[in-house]
Amino acid sequence: MMALIGFSTGFIGFLLHQSIDLISDFKWDKTEEYIQESYAKSWGWLFGISLALVLFGSGIVVFLRPSAAGSGMPELIGFLNGTLVRNIFNVKTLVVKFLSCLCAVSSGLPVGPEGPMIHMGSLIGAGLSQCKSRTLKFTLPIFERFRNPEDRRNFISAGSAAGVASAFGAPVGGLLFAMEEVSSFWSMKLSWQIFFCCMISTFTTDLFNSAFQAFRYQGNFGLFTSDKYILFQVKYKYRRIGNHFRNSSLKRGSH
């Protein structure tokens, strides 16, 4: 079950990242095309599509599922500490969360998919472990032994950790997040289980992201690179800095 949660969360992370790249590439390619014709046309296109994404992403949250608003972390932490919050672990919440996060990030707002990935991971953990859905009105006759509060809580914690691992490519970070931030009940056995879940999640996201860019196959399936996880890169020239210090030392020595 931990492997299934990790794989599903990692695959959702892959779909989210690729969808964001797809919409962003389309938006900026059109902007570059229009800027050759007119700055006003380019600005109007960029403003219009960004506004449309924001309105759609916020509209589906407001009118369809308000429980999908924000990162979902306060609601998740509240649930794992004994507070019952309505509709936070619902398949409709998962769909709205995915689409609203996709629109918000693609629009250019100063937000990221990390917080929503935690909520979506916990949603996957809650749904897969119980194998039933009141929204879709079905109950599968498997994994019935997991349908108790303790196991459900543990799988939700594992899902949230897998979300962190998928978003940042850090399985140890996912384990520490679940241990320190969201869970109130812990055990050594649960630590190894969640760490395994995080490794599967990270591996799944990295494996598929290595081969695709905006859902276009790049021919590098399994080639892991760190470029996609470098958010800010600062370059400086070693030689120039070294010469500066060397010249300063010679000047001080001559005096």
C-alpha positions, 0 to 999 in steps of 0.5 A, a space after each residue: 500500500 505504501 508503494 502504491 501511494 508513493 507511485 500514485 503521488 509521484 505520478 500526480 506530481 509528474 502530471 502537474 509539472 508537465 501540465 504547467 510546462 505545457 501551458 507556460 510554453 504555449 503562453 510564452 511562445 505566443 507572447 514571443 510571436 506577438 511581440 514581433 508585431 506589436 508590444 500592445 498586442 503582446 501585453 494584451 495577450 499575456 494579460 488576458 490569458 493570465 487573467 483567464 487562468 486566475 479567474 478559472 482557477 479561483 472560480 472552480 474553488 469558490 463555486 465547486 469545492 471551497 475546501 480545495 482553497 489554499 495549500 490545504 496544510 492547516 486542514 491536514 494538520 488539524 485532521 491529524 490532530 483530531 479535528 474533523 474537517 468536511 470534504 478535505 479528503 474527497 475525490 472532487 477536492 482532488 480534481 479541483 485542487 489539481 486544476 486550480 493549482 495548475 491554473 495558479 502556477 501557470 498564470 504567473 502568480 507568485 505561488 508554487 505547487 509544493 503546498 497543494 502537492 502535500 494536500 493531494 498526496 494526503 488525498 491519495 493516501 486517504 482514498 487508496 488505503 480505504 478503497 471506497 468513495 462516497 462521491 463515486 458511490 463504490 466500495 471495493 472488497 479489498 484492504 478492509 483491514 485498513 478501514 480504521 482510524 489509526 491506519 487511515 491516519 498513517 496512510 494520510 501522513 505517508 501521502 503528505 510526506 510523498 507529496 513533499 518528496 515529489 515536489 522537492 525531489 527529497 525523500 528524507 525531507 518528506 519523512 522529516 516533514 511528516 514527522 515534525 510538522 503534521 503527525 502527532 502519533 509516530 513509531 519507528 515502524 511507521 518511519 521506515 514505511 513512510 521513507 519507503 513511500 517517499 523514495 517511490 514517489 521521488 523516483 516516479 516523478 524523476 523517472 517520468 520527468 527525465 523523459 518528458 518536457 511538456 509531455 513531449 518525449 525527449 529520449 532521455 528516459 531514466 537520465 536524472 539531472 539536477 537542473 530541474 531542481 535548481 531554482 536560483 543559480 548564482 555564477 561567479 568567476 573564480 579566476 577574477 576573484 583569485 587575481 583580485 586577492 592575489 594582487 591585494 596580497 602583493 600590494 600589502 607585501 610591497 608596503 
